[in-house]
Amino acid sequence: MKCVTEGGKEKPWWENNVVLVFVIIGLPIVGLISNGVLSLIGFNTSEFPTMFSTDFFMTDLFIKLLTLPIGVFLLRALLRRVHIE
């Protein structure tokens, strides 16, 4: 996946801030949506193990939102290093 800059040059996907934000906060959002859909269907999500509970995903989302700026820079630096090597 490539993104195009103003000069017409293609950049790797990890240079796009929006994609990085979705990668970082994607799991808690998907987990919360899954728990919501399952509870709408009729499953008792309160009986799920702690790893799949709504509280876990809310805590994970809150922590990721707090550390999002640092996470974006670290993930981008890591992917640049892997891409160069």
Distance bins in CASP14 RR format, pairs under 12 A and 6 or more apart:
PFRMAT RR
TARGET T0000
AUTHOR 0000-0000-0000
RMODE 2
METHOD distances of the structure
MODEL  1
1 10 0 0 0 0 0 1 0 0 0 0 0
1 11 0 0 0 0 0 1 0 0 0 0 0
1 12 0 0 0 0 1 0 0 0 0 0 0
1 13 1 0 1 0 0 0 0 0 0 0 0
1 14 0 0 0 0 1 0 0 0 0 0 0
1 15 0 0 0 0 0 1 0 0 0 0 0
1 16 0 0 0 0 1 0 0 0 0 0 0
1 18 0 0 0 0 0 1 0 0 0 0 0
1 19 1 0 0 1 0 0 0 0 0 0 0
1 22 0 0 0 0 0 1 0 0 0 0 0
1 23 0 0 0 0 0 1 0 0 0 0 0
2 8 0 0 0 0 0 1 0 0 0 0 0
2 9 0 0 0 0 1 0 0 0 0 0 0
2 10 1 0 1 0 0 0 0 0 0 0 0
2 11 1 0 0 1 0 0 0 0 0 0 0
2 12 1 0 0 1 0 0 0 0 0 0 0
2 13 1 0 0 1 0 0 0 0 0 0 0
2 14 0 0 0 0 0 1 0 0 0 0 0
2 15 0 0 0 0 1 0 0 0 0 0 0
2 16 0 0 0 0 1 0 0 0 0 0 0
2 19 0 0 0 0 0 1 0 0 0 0 0
3 9 0 0 0 0 1 0 0 0 0 0 0
3 10 1 0 0 1 0 0 0 0 0 0 0
3 11 1 0 1 0 0 0 0 0 0 0 0
3 12 1 0 0 1 0 0 0 0 0 0 0
3 13 1 0 0 1 0 0 0 0 0 0 0
3 14 0 0 0 0 1 0 0 0 0 0 0
3 15 1 0 0 1 0 0 0 0 0 0 0
3 16 1 0 1 0 0 0 0 0 0 0 0
3 17 0 0 0 0 1 0 0 0 0 0 0
3 18 0 0 0 0 1 0 0 0 0 0 0
3 19 1 0 0 1 0 0 0 0 0 0 0
3 20 0 0 0 0 0 1 0 0 0 0 0
4 10 1 0 1 0 0 0 0 0 0 0 0
4 11 1 0 0 1 0 0 0 0 0 0 0
4 12 0 0 0 0 0 1 0 0 0 0 0
4 13 0 0 0 0 0 1 0 0 0 0 0
4 15 0 0 0 0 0 1 0 0 0 0 0
4 16 0 0 0 0 0 1 0 0 0 0 0
5 11 1 0 1 0 0 0 0 0 0 0 0
5 12 0 0 0 0 0 1 0 0 0 0 0
5 15 0 0 0 0 1 0 0 0 0 0 0
5 16 0 0 0 0 1 0 0 0 0 0 0
9 15 0 0 0 0 0 1 0 0 0 0 0
10 16 0 0 0 0 0 1 0 0 0 0 0
11 17 0 0 0 0 0 1 0 0 0 0 0
11 19 0 0 0 0 0 1 0 0 0 0 0
11 76 0 0 0 0 0 1 0 0 0 0 0
11 79 0 0 0 0 0 1 0 0 0 0 0
11 80 0 0 0 0 0 1 0 0 0 0 0
11 83 0 0 0 0 0 1 0 0 0 0 0
12 19 0 0 0 0 1 0 0 0 0 0 0
12 20 0 0 0 0 0 1 0 0 0 0 0
12 76 0 0 0 0 1 0 0 0 0 0 0
12 79 1 0 0 1 0 0 0 0 0 0 0
12 80 0 0 0 0 1 0 0 0 0 0 0
12 82 0 0 0 0 0 1 0 0 0 0 0
12 83 1 0 0 1 0 0 0 0 0 0 0
12 84 0 0 0 0 0 1 0 0 0 0 0
13 19 1 0 1 0 0 0 0 0 0 0 0
13 20 0 0 0 0 1 0 0 0 0 0 0
13 22 0 0 0 0 0 1 0 0 0 0 0
13 23 0 0 0 0 1 0 0 0 0 0 0
13 75 0 0 0 0 0 1 0 0 0 0 0
13 76 0 0 0 0 0 1 0 0 0 0 0
13 79 0 0 0 0 1 0 0 0 0 0 0
13 80 0 0 0 0 0 1 0 0 0 0 0
13 83 0 0 0 0 0 1 0 0 0 0 0
14 20 1 0 0 1 0 0 0 0 0 0 0
14 21 0 0 0 0 0 1 0 0 0 0 0
14 22 0 0 0 0 0 1 0 0 0 0 0
14 23 0 0 0 0 1 0 0 0 0 0 0
14 24 0 0 0 0 0 1 0 0 0 0 0
14 71 0 0 0 0 0 1 0 0 0 0 0
14 72 0 0 0 0 1 0 0 0 0 0 0
14 73 0 0 0 0 0 1 0 0 0 0 0
14 74 0 0 0 0 0 1 0 0 0 0 0
14 75 1 0 0 1 0 0 0 0 0 0 0
14 76 1 0 1 0 0 0 0 0 0 0 0
14 77 0 0 0 0 1 0 0 0 0 0 0
14 78 0 0 0 0 1 0 0 0 0 0 0
14 79 1 0 1 0 0 0 0 0 0 0 0
14 80 1 0 0 1 0 0 0 0 0 0 0
14 81 0 0 0 0 0 1 0 0 0 0 0
14 82 0 0 0 0 1 0 0 0 0 0 0
14 83 1 0 0 1 0 0 0 0 0 0 0
15 72 0 0 0 0 0 1 0 0 0 0 0
15 75 0 0 0 0 0 1 0 0 0 0 0
15 76 1 0 0 1 0 0 0 0 0 0 0
15 77 0 0 0 0 0 1 0 0 0 0 0
15 79 0 0 0 0 1 0 0 0 0 0 0
15 80 0 0 0 0 1 0 0 0 0 0 0
15 83 0 0 0 0 0 1 0 0 0 0 0
16 22 0 0 0 0 1 0 0 0 0 0 0
16 23 0 0 0 0 0 1 0 0 0 0 0
16 72 0 0 0 0 0 1 0 0 0 0 0
16 75 0 0 0 0 0 1 0 0 0 0 0
16 76 0 0 0 0 1 0 0 0 0 0 0
16 79 0 0 0 0 0 1 0 0 0 0 0
17 23 0 0 0 0 0 1 0 0 0 0 0
17 24 0 0 0 0 0 1 0 0 0 0 0
17 68 0 0 0 0 0 1 0 0 0 0 0
17 69 0 0 0 0 0 1 0 0 0 0 0
17 71 0 0 0 0 0 1 0 0 0 0 0
17 72 1 0 0 1 0 0 0 0 0 0 0
17 73 0 0 0 0 0 1 0 0 0 0 0
17 75 0 0 0 0 0 1 0 0 0 0 0
17 76 0 0 0 0 1 0 0 0 0 0 0
18 24 0 0 0 0 0 1 0 0 0 0 0
18 25 0 0 0 0 0 1 0 0 0 0 0
18 72 0 0 0 0 0 1 0 0 0 0 0
19 25 0 0 0 0 0 1 0 0 0 0 0
19 26 0 0 0 0 0 1 0 0 0 0 0
19 72 0 0 0 0 0 1 0 0 0 0 0
19 75 0 0 0 0 0 1 0 0 0 0 0
19 76 0 0 0 0 0 1 0 0 0 0 0
19 79 0 0 0 0 0 1 0 0 0 0 0
20 26 0 0 0 0 0 1 0 0 0 0 0
20 64 0 0 0 0 0 1 0 0 0 0 0
20 68 0 0 0 0 1 0 0 0 0 0 0
20 69 0 0 0 0 0 1 0 0 0 0 0
20 70 0 0 0 0 0 1 0 0 0 0 0
20 71 0 0 0 0 1 0 0 0 0 0 0
20 72 1 0 1 0 0 0 0 0 0 0 0
20 73 0 0 0 0 1 0 0 0 0 0 0
20 74 0 0 0 0 0 1 0 0 0 0 0
20 75 1 0 1 0 0 0 0 0 0 0 0
20 76 1 0 0 1 0 0 0 0 0 0 0
20 77 0 0 0 0 0 1 0 0 0 0 0
20 78 0 0 0 0 0 1 0 0 0 0 0
20 79 0 0 0 0 1 0 0 0 0 0 0
21 29 0 0 0 0 0 1 0 0 0 0 0
21 64 0 0 0 0 1 0 0 0 0 0 0
21 65 0 0 0 0 1 0 0 0 0 0 0
21 68 1 0 0 1 0 0 0 0 0 0 0
21 69 0 0 0 0 0 1 0 0 0 0 0
21 71 0 0 0 0 1 0 0 0 0 0 0
21 72 1 0 0 1 0 0 0 0 0 0 0
21 75 0 0 0 0 0 1 0 0 0 0 0
21 76 0 0 0 0 0 1 0 0 0 0 0
22 28 0 0 0 0 0 1 0 0 0 0 0
22 29 0 0 0 0 1 0 0 0 0 0 0
22 30 0 0 0 0 0 1 0 0 0 0 0
22 64 0 0 0 0 0 1 0 0 0 0 0
22 68 0 0 0 0 0 1 0 0 0 0 0
22 72 0 0 0 0 0 1 0 0 0 0 0
22 75 0 0 0 0 0 1 0 0 0 0 0
23 29 0 0 0 0 0 1 0 0 0 0 0
23 30 0 0 0 0 0 1 0 0 0 0 0
23 64 0 0 0 0 0 1 0 0 0 0 0
23 68 0 0 0 0 0 1 0 0 0 0 0
23 71 0 0 0 0 0 1 0 0 0 0 0
23 72 0 0 0 0 1 0 0 0 0 0 0
23 75 1 0 0 1 0 0 0 0 0 0 0
23 76 0 0 0 0 0 1 0 0 0 0 0
23 78 0 0 0 0 0 1 0 0 0 0 0
23 79 0 0 0 0 0 1 0 0 0 0 0
24 60 0 0 0 0 0 1 0 0 0 0 0
24 61 0 0 0 0 0 1 0 0 0 0 0
24 63 0 0 0 0 0 1 0 0 0 0 0
24 64 1 0 1 0 0 0 0 0 0 0 0
24 65 0 0 0 0 1 0 0 0 0 0 0
24 66 0 0 0 0 0 1 0 0 0 0 0
24 67 0 0 0 0 1 0 0 0 0 0 0
24 68 1 0 0 1 0 0 0 0 0 0 0
24 69 0 0 0 0 0 1 0 0 0 0 0
24 70 0 0 0 0 0 1 0 0 0 0 0
24 71 1 0 0 1 0 0 0 0 0 0 0
24 72 1 0 0 1 0 0 0 0 0 0 0
24 73 0 0 0 0 0 1 0 0 0 0 0
24 74 0 0 0 0 1 0 0 0 0 0 0
24 75 1 0 0 1 0 0 0 0 0 0 0
24 76 0 0 0 0 0 1 0 0 0 0 0
25 31 0 0 0 0 0 1 0 0 0 0 0
25 32 0 0 0 0 0 1 0 0 0 0 0
25 57 0 0 0 0 0 1 0 0 0 0 0
25 60 0 0 0 0 1 0 0 0 0 0 0
25 61 1 0 0 1 0 0 0 0 0 0 0
25 62 0 0 0 0 0 1 0 0 0 0 0
25 63 0 0 0 0 0 1 0 0 0 0 0
25 64 1 0 1 0 0 0 0 0 0 0 0
25 65 1 0 0 1 0 0 0 0 0 0 0
25 66 0 0 0 0 0 1 0 0 0 0 0
25 67 0 0 0 0 0 1 0 0 0 0 0
25 68 1 0 0 1 0 0 0 0 0 0 0
25 71 0 0 0 0 0 1 0 0 0 0 0
25 72 0 0 0 0 0 1 0 0 0 0 0
25 75 0 0 0 0 0 1 0 0 0 0 0
26 32 0 0 0 0 1 0 0 0 0 0 0
26 33 0 0 0 0 1 0 0 0 0 0 0
26 34 0 0 0 0 0 1 0 0 0 0 0
26 57 0 0 0 0 0 1 0 0 0 0 0
26 60 0 0 0 0 1 0 0 0 0 0 0
26 61 0 0 0 0 1 0 0 0 0 0 0
26 64 0 0 0 0 1 0 0 0 0 0 0
26 65 0 0 0 0 0 1 0 0 0 0 0
26 68 0 0 0 0 0 1 0 0 0 0 0
27 33 0 0 0 0 0 1 0 0 0 0 0
27 34 0 0 0 0 0 1 0 0 0 0 0
27 51 0 0 0 0 0 1 0 0 0 0 0
27 52 0 0 0 0 0 1 0 0 0 0 0
27 56 0 0 0 0 0 1 0 0 0 0 0
27 57 1 0 0 1 0 0 0 0 0 0 0
27 60 1 0 0 1 0 0 0 0 0 0 0
27 61 0 0 0 0 1 0 0 0 0 0 0
27 63 0 0 0 0 0 1 0 0 0 0 0
27 64 0 0 0 0 1 0 0 0 0 0 0
28 34 0 0 0 0 0 1 0 0 0 0 0
28 35 0 0 0 0 0 1 0 0 0 0 0
28 52 0 0 0 0 0 1 0 0 0 0 0
28 53 0 0 0 0 0 1 0 0 0 0 0
28 54 0 0 0 0 0 1 0 0 0 0 0
28 55 0 0 0 0 0 1 0 0 0 0 0
28 56 0 0 0 0 1 0 0 0 0 0 0
28 57 1 0 1 0 0 0 0 0 0 0 0
28 58 1 0 0 1 0 0 0 0 0 0 0
28 59 0 0 0 0 1 0 0 0 0 0 0
28 60 1 0 1 0 0 0 0 0 0 0 0
28 61 1 1 0 0 0 0 0 0 0 0 0
28 62 0 0 0 0 1 0 0 0 0 0 0
28 63 0 0 0 0 1 0 0 0 0 0 0
28 64 1 0 0 1 0 0 0 0 0 0 0
28 65 0 0 0 0 1 0 0 0 0 0 0
28 68 0 0 0 0 0 1 0 0 0 0 0
29 35 0 0 0 0 0 1 0 0 0 0 0
29 36 0 0 0 0 0 1 0 0 0 0 0
29 57 0 0 0 0 1 0 0 0 0 0 0
29 58 0 0 0 0 0 1 0 0 0 0 0
29 60 0 0 0 0 1 0 0 0 0 0 0
29 61 1 0 0 1 0 0 0 0 0 0 0
29 64 0 0 0 0 1 0 0 0 0 0 0
29 65 0 0 0 0 0 1 0 0 0 0 0
30 36 0 0 0 0 0 1 0 0 0 0 0
30 37 0 0 0 0 0 1 0 0 0 0 0
30 52 0 0 0 0 0 1 0 0 0 0 0
30 57 0 0 0 0 1 0 0 0 0 0 0
30 60 0 0 0 0 0 1 0 0 0 0 0
30 61 0 0 0 0 0 1 0 0 0 0 0
31 37 0 0 0 0 1 0 0 0 0 0 0
31 38 0 0 0 0 1 0 0 0 0 0 0
31 39 0 0 0 0 0 1 0 0 0 0 0
31 45 0 0 0 0 0 1 0 0 0 0 0
31 48 0 0 0 0 0 1 0 0 0 0 0
31 51 0 0 0 0 0 1 0 0 0 0 0
31 52 1 0 0 1 0 0 0 0 0 0 0
31 53 0 0 0 0 1 0 0 0 0 0 0
31 54 0 0 0 0 1 0 0 0 0 0 0
31 55 0 0 0 0 0 1 0 0 0 0 0
31 56 0 0 0 0 1 0 0 0 0 0 0
31 57 1 0 1 0 0 0 0 0 0 0 0
31 58 0 0 0 0 1 0 0 0 0 0 0
31 60 0 0 0 0 1 0 0 0 0 0 0
31 61 0 0 0 0 1 0 0 0 0 0 0
32 38 0 0 0 0 0 1 0 0 0 0 0
32 39 0 0 0 0 0 1 0 0 0 0 0
32 45 0 0 0 0 0 1 0 0 0 0 0
32 52 0 0 0 0 0 1 0 0 0 0 0
32 53 0 0 0 0 0 1 0 0 0 0 0
32 54 1 0 0 1 0 0 0 0 0 0 0
32 55 0 0 0 0 0 1 0 0 0 0 0
32 56 0 0 0 0 1 0 0 0 0 0 0
32 57 1 0 1 0 0 0 0 0 0 0 0
32 58 1 0 0 1 0 0 0 0 0 0 0
32 59 0 0 0 0 0 1 0 0 0 0 0
32 60 0 0 0 0 1 0 0 0 0 0 0
32 61 1 0 0 1 0 0 0 0 0 0 0
32 62 0 0 0 0 0 1 0 0 0 0 0
33 39 0 0 0 0 0 1 0 0 0 0 0
33 40 0 0 0 0 0 1 0 0 0 0 0
33 54 0 0 0 0 0 1 0 0 0 0 0
33 57 0 0 0 0 1 0 0 0 0 0 0
33 61 0 0 0 0 0 1 0 0 0 0 0
34 40 0 0 0 0 0 1 0 0 0 0 0
34 41 0 0 0 0 0 1 0 0 0 0 0
34 43 0 0 0 0 0 1 0 0 0 0 0
34 45 0 0 0 0 1 0 0 0 0 0 0
34 48 0 0 0 0 0 1 0 0 0 0 0
34 52 0 0 0 0 1 0 0 0 0 0 0
34 53 0 0 0 0 0 1 0 0 0 0 0
34 54 0 0 0 0 1 0 0 0 0 0 0
34 57 0 0 0 0 1 0 0 0 0 0 0
35 41 0 0 0 0 0 1 0 0 0 0 0
35 42 0 0 0 0 0 1 0 0 0 0 0
35 43 0 0 0 0 1 0 0 0 0 0 0
35 44 0 0 0 0 0 1 0 0 0 0 0
35 45 1 0 1 0 0 0 0 0 0 0 0
35 46 0 0 0 0 1 0 0 0 0 0 0
35 47 0 0 0 0 0 1 0 0 0 0 0
35 48 1 0 0 1 0 0 0 0 0 0 0
35 51 0 0 0 0 0 1 0 0 0 0 0
35 52 1 0 0 1 0 0 0 0 0 0 0
35 53 1 0 0 1 0 0 0 0 0 0 0
35 54 1 0 1 0 0 0 0 0 0 0 0
35 55 0 0 0 0 0 1 0 0 0 0 0
35 56 0 0 0 0 1 0 0 0 0 0 0
35 57 1 0 0 1 0 0 0 0 0 0 0
35 58 0 0 0 0 1 0 0 0 0 0 0
36 42 0 0 0 0 1 0 0 0 0 0 0
36 43 0 0 0 0 1 0 0 0 0 0 0
36 44 0 0 0 0 0 1 0 0 0 0 0
36 45 1 0 0 1 0 0 0 0 0 0 0
36 46 0 0 0 0 0 1 0 0 0 0 0
36 48 0 0 0 0 0 1 0 0 0 0 0
36 52 0 0 0 0 0 1 0 0 0 0 0
36 53 0 0 0 0 0 1 0 0 0 0 0
36 54 1 0 0 1 0 0 0 0 0 0 0
36 57 0 0 0 0 0 1 0 0 0 0 0
37 43 0 0 0 0 1 0 0 0 0 0 0
37 45 0 0 0 0 1 0 0 0 0 0 0
38 44 0 0 0 0 1 0 0 0 0 0 0
38 45 1 0 1 0 0 0 0 0 0 0 0
38 46 0 0 0 0 0 1 0 0 0 0 0
38 47 0 0 0 0 0 1 0 0 0 0 0
38 48 0 0 0 0 1 0 0 0 0 0 0
38 52 0 0 0 0 1 0 0 0 0 0 0
38 53 0 0 0 0 0 1 0 0 0 0 0
38 54 0 0 0 0 0 1 0 0 0 0 0
39 45 1 0 1 0 0 0 0 0 0 0 0
39 46 0 0 0 0 1 0 0 0 0 0 0
39 47 0 0 0 0 0 1 0 0 0 0 0
39 48 0 0 0 0 0 1 0 0 0 0 0
39 53 0 0 0 0 0 1 0 0 0 0 0
39 54 0 0 0 0 1 0 0 0 0 0 0
43 52 0 0 0 0 0 1 0 0 0 0 0
44 53 0 0 0 0 0 1 0 0 0 0 0
45 52 1 0 0 1 0 0 0 0 0 0 0
45 53 1 0 0 1 0 0 0 0 0 0 0
45 54 1 0 0 1 0 0 0 0 0 0 0
45 55 0 0 0 0 0 1 0 0 0 0 0
45 56 0 0 0 0 0 1 0 0 0 0 0
45 57 0 0 0 0 0 1 0 0 0 0 0
46 52 0 0 0 0 0 1 0 0 0 0 0
46 53 1 0 0 1 0 0 0 0 0 0 0
46 54 0 0 0 0 1 0 0 0 0 0 0
46 55 0 0 0 0 1 0 0 0 0 0 0
47 53 0 0 0 0 1 0 0 0 0 0 0
48 54 0 0 0 0 1 0 0 0 0 0 0
48 55 0 0 0 0 0 1 0 0 0 0 0
48 56 0 0 0 0 1 0 0 0 0 0 0
48 57 0 0 0 0 0 1 0 0 0 0 0
49 55 0 0 0 0 0 1 0 0 0 0 0
49 56 0 0 0 0 1 0 0 0 0 0 0
50 56 1 0 0 1 0 0 0 0 0 0 0
50 57 0 0 0 0 0 1 0 0 0 0 0
50 59 0 0 0 0 0 1 0 0 0 0 0
50 60 0 0 0 0 0 1 0 0 0 0 0
51 57 0 0 0 0 1 0 0 0 0 0 0
51 59 0 0 0 0 0 1 0 0 0 0 0
51 60 0 0 0 0 0 1 0 0 0 0 0
52 60 0 0 0 0 0 1 0 0 0 0 0
53 59 0 0 0 0 1 0 0 0 0 0 0
53 60 0 0 0 0 0 1 0 0 0 0 0
54 60 0 0 0 0 0 1 0 0 0 0 0
54 61 0 0 0 0 0 1 0 0 0 0 0
55 61 0 0 0 0 0 1 0 0 0 0 0
55 62 0 0 0 0 0 1 0 0 0 0 0
56 62 0 0 0 0 0 1 0 0 0 0 0
56 63 0 0 0 0 0 1 0 0 0 0 0
57 63 0 0 0 0 0 1 0 0 0 0 0
57 64 0 0 0 0 0 1 0 0 0 0 0
58 64 0 0 0 0 0 1 0 0 0 0 0
58 65 0 0 0 0 0 1 0 0 0 0 0
59 65 0 0 0 0 0 1 0 0 0 0 0
59 66 0 0 0 0 0 1 0 0 0 0 0
60 66 0 0 0 0 0 1 0 0 0 0 0
60 67 0 0 0 0 0 1 0 0 0 0 0
61 67 0 0 0 0 0 1 0 0 0 0 0
61 68 0 0 0 0 0 1 0 0 0 0 0
62 68 0 0 0 0 0 1 0 0 0 0 0
63 70 0 0 0 0 0 1 0 0 0 0 0
63 71 0 0 0 0 0 1 0 0 0 0 0
64 70 0 0 0 0 0 1 0 0 0 0 0
64 71 0 0 0 0 1 0 0 0 0 0 0
64 72 0 0 0 0 0 1 0 0 0 0 0
64 75 0 0 0 0 0 1 0 0 0 0 0
65 71 0 0 0 0 0 1 0 0 0 0 0
65 72 0 0 0 0 0 1 0 0 0 0 0
67 73 0 0 0 0 0 1 0 0 0 0 0
67 74 0 0 0 0 1 0 0 0 0 0 0
67 75 0 0 0 0 0 1 0 0 0 0 0
68 74 0 0 0 0 0 1 0 0 0 0 0
68 75 0 0 0 0 0 1 0 0 0 0 0
69 75 0 0 0 0 0 1 0 0 0 0 0
69 76 0 0 0 0 0 1 0 0 0 0 0
70 76 0 0 0 0 0 1 0 0 0 0 0
70 77 0 0 0 0 0 1 0 0 0 0 0
71 77 0 0 0 0 1 0 0 0 0 0 0
71 78 0 0 0 0 1 0 0 0 0 0 0
71 79 0 0 0 0 0 1 0 0 0 0 0
72 78 0 0 0 0 0 1 0 0 0 0 0
72 79 0 0 0 0 0 1 0 0 0 0 0
73 79 0 0 0 0 0 1 0 0 0 0 0
73 80 0 0 0 0 0 1 0 0 0 0 0
74 80 0 0 0 0 0 1 0 0 0 0 0
74 81 0 0 0 0 0 1 0 0 0 0 0
75 81 0 0 0 0 0 1 0 0 0 0 0
75 82 0 0 0 0 0 1 0 0 0 0 0
76 82 0 0 0 0 0 1 0 0 0 0 0
76 83 0 0 0 0 0 1 0 0 0 0 0
77 83 0 0 0 0 0 1 0 0 0 0 0
77 84 0 0 0 0 0 1 0 0 0 0 0
78 84 0 0 0 0 0 1 0 0 0 0 0
78 85 0 0 0 0 0 1 0 0 0 0 0
79 85 0 0 0 0 0 1 0 0 0 0 0
END
